[in-house]
């Protein structure tokens, strides 16, 4: 009983691990709207700071926003 539950748990972890590694390699991509202006960005973690880099006004105006907790 113990061996079969361990095998099932190990298999589930091995199946989930590649997806977690693949997601960690991809940057976070998103957008938000503030006062009617849409901002598109990618986000990366730099230590304790999350840095959003992107553009507004359909790519015409670049921005960088640093977010701390």
Secondary structure as UniProt FT lines:
FT   HELIX           2..25
FT   STRAND          28..34
FT   TURN            35..36
FT   STRAND          37..46
FT   TURN            47..48
FT   STRAND          49..56
FT   TURN            57..60
FT   STRAND          61..68
//
